[in-house]
């Protein structure tokens, strides 16, 4: 049962790392798009103003989504730390049990 739990923790940690990598890529691409938009609208400030007013509700929803992603990203980082600690504890407790069994084996 202990190995099953340990494997599940490893799988979950792998998933968290993969998710973090995907979100890093998403945020990096979002920054590139933001810089491209900024460069494009440098010479068209009136168009930018009109579009920002027109798309205000949509932009607010995008902001809420971005804030949610950032929140989940920070939560995921903490979860990765906790999972790593649990795995280390599992490995240490297994080694301690092995040492304890070794000592009791010779004393029978």
C-alpha positions in Angstrom: 0.0 0.0 0.0 2.9 2.3 0.8 4.4 1.9 -2.7 1.0 2.6 -4.3 0.7 5.9 -2.3 4.3 6.8 -3.2 3.6 6.2 -6.9 0.5 8.3 -6.8 2.4 11.1 -5.2 5.1 10.8 -7.9 2.4 10.9 -10.6 0.8 13.9 -9.0 4.1 15.7 -8.7 4.9 14.9 -12.4 1.5 16.3 -13.4 2.0 19.5 -11.4 5.4 20.0 -13.0 3.9 19.5 -16.5 1.0 21.9 -15.7 3.5 24.5 -14.5 5.5 24.2 -17.7 2.4 24.6 -19.8 1.3 27.7 -17.9 4.8 29.1 -18.1 4.6 28.7 -21.9 1.1 30.2 -22.0 2.1 33.3 -19.9 5.3 33.8 -22.0 3.3 33.7 -25.2 0.7 36.1 -23.7 3.5 38.5 -22.9 4.8 38.3 -26.5 1.3 39.1 -27.8 1.0 42.0 -25.4 4.2 43.5 -26.6 3.2 43.0 -30.3 -0.1 44.7 -29.6 1.7 47.6 -27.8 4.0 48.0 -30.8 1.1 47.9 -33.3 -1.1 50.4 -31.5 1.8 52.9 -31.0 0.9 54.7 -34.2 -2.9 54.1 -33.8 -3.8 55.5 -30.3 -7.4 56.4 -31.3 -8.1 53.0 -32.7 -6.7 51.5 -29.5 -9.0 53.7 -27.3 -12.1 52.9 -29.3 -11.4 49.1 -29.3 -10.6 49.2 -25.5 -13.9 50.9 -24.8 -15.8 48.5 -27.1 -14.2 45.4 -25.7 -14.3 46.5 -22.0 -16.6 43.7 -20.8 -14.5 41.1 -22.6 -11.3 42.5 -21.4 -12.6 42.4 -17.8 -13.4 38.7 -18.2 -9.9 38.1 -19.6 -8.4 39.9 -16.6 -10.4 37.7 -14.2 -9.2 34.6 -16.1 -5.6 35.8 -15.9 -5.9 36.5 -12.2 -7.4 33.0 -11.6 -4.5 31.4 -13.5 -2.0 33.4 -11.5 -3.7 32.2 -8.3 -3.7 28.6 -9.4 -0.1 28.9 -10.5 1.0 30.0 -7.0 -1.1 27.3 -5.4 0.5 24.7 -7.7 4.0 25.8 -6.7 3.1 25.3 -3.0 1.5 21.9 -3.8 4.8 20.9 -5.6 6.8 21.7 -2.5 4.4 19.8 -0.2 4.4 16.7 -2.5 8.2 16.8 -2.7 8.4 16.9 1.1 5.9 14.0 1.4 8.0 11.9 -1.0 11.2 12.7 0.9 9.4 11.7 4.2 8.3 8.5 2.5 11.8 7.6 1.4 13.3 8.5 4.8 10.7 6.4 6.7 11.4 3.5 4.4 15.1 3.7 5.0 14.5 3.9 8.8 12.3 0.8 8.7 15.0 -1.0 6.7 17.6 0.0 9.3 15.4 -1.1 12.1 14.7 -4.4 10.5 18.4 -5.0 9.9 19.2 -4.3 13.6 16.4 -6.6 14.8 17.3 -9.4 12.4 20.7 -10.1 14.1 19.3 -9.9 17.6 16.8 -12.7 17.3 
